[in-house]
Amino acid sequence: MEGFVDKNSIAPLFVALADKCLNPVDGILAMINPTIALTNTSGSQLRMILAKRFHIHTLLTSHNPSQPNLSQNTLIHESMIIAKRHVGPRQPTRIVSLDRMPKDTGETKELHHHLKACKTGLIPCGWGEVSEWPAELIDSGDWSAAVWRSPKLAREASRIANDERLICLSELGMTPWATGQLLRGKFKATNQEIQGSFPILKSKSADGQNYIKATPDEYWIHKNPLSIGKILKENEHRETIKLLEKASSLLITAGQNNSTARLTAVASTRKYVGNGWMPITGIKKLEQSFAAAVFLNSTAGRLQLMRNPGRTLAFPTYSAKEAANLRIPDLFNERICKILADCWLRTADIKVPQYRDGECEVRQLWDNAVADAMGWDTNWLCELRLLLCDEPHVRGVGREQYK
């Protein structure tokens, strides 16, 4: 069972036991897992082990925001995995994206009948869509197709996330910090007039950051500011100093509602920490913060973030560790950095609509700047942007409710 062991979860143990119990020739394993287990980095080893021992035949996910789960007593997003013993070359994995769940035995039989007859394409009667995911991606641990309703978005998001012309934040020397954990542990909200307080970015809701230019929305202070003596000026408290060393002119979301939120990243001429926003340190020039904010808010940036959701597809959460793997352009390339930074300057004072509002001018401007900087086809990005607008967890309703 070596390789299945995970001290943080008992689930891999049952997978290992199933592997031992199944018929070694044609045994079939079916299980329901949190959808996050199909995408997060921590689960990649288990996914690759499963892909090595089985043909991953089907991944099934409900994309109706009001019906995200497949098991009882939970509200998290779940997916069904069907794996089969197989010898020889692997066929593509079947991706079943449901727009609605069966309500009773009769509808379950109907869905089963249609799934048997539908190899790929739309499932009759508005049930959803069937597509295929390459075996080589399954073998590499990329099962991210399960999080997308649109098969094309799934393919292109994976393509962008693996584009060698883009560079991981960590490889650029940039480090995201989960300052929200530090803030909630030792600091508390206060007001601007209190000596020793400092501004932070907190809100990520529809009423939070409305512009790509960061605006502080709260002031915080240490819970015990007098523990090491009277504070004479801002930042004199040693734990405050330690926290503000992680402040940055660029912050990315630590999680948000994919329907009602507006921005994935914000930048400013000032440096901030965040609660709900993660500052990114290691940035050499202010223009790089502006440029990175534009890219991360573009369709290419959003697709990367949404490939790795948290407990739910509708309200994903992002860890600093996962965020460090996000790919952005080489911001040390002066031409690329200038194009994107100039776009930030042009759009800094434009109010950004909510994601669920769909197509808008400011997102077009960001995508056009990214296409110009990277030499990408603007029509390609436009198509992906419009498909993203139609994702159920962006619109906020199931596809059968608006198609």
VENVENKA-V715831 format. One record per helix or strand. SS is the DSSP state (H for helix, E for strand). FROM is the first residue (numbers start at 1). TO is the last residue. Records with the same first field share a line. If there is no record, write none. Layout:
# VENVENKA-V715831
SS=FROM-TO ; FROM-TO
This chain:
# VENVENKA-V715831
H=11-21 ; 35-38 ; 41-53 ; 105-117 ; 124-126 ; 135-139 ; 144-147 ; 151-161 ; 170-172 ; 179-186 ; 238-244 ; 286-297 ; 299-306 ; 320-323 ; 334-347 ; 355-357 ; 361-374 ; 378-389 ; 392-395 ; 399-401
E=28-34 ; 55-62 ; 78-84 ; 93-98 ; 121-123 ; 128-133 ; 167-168 ; 175-176 ; 187-190 ; 198-201 ; 213-213 ; 218-222 ; 248-253 ; 255-257 ; 265-274 ; 277-281 ; 315-317 ; 327-328
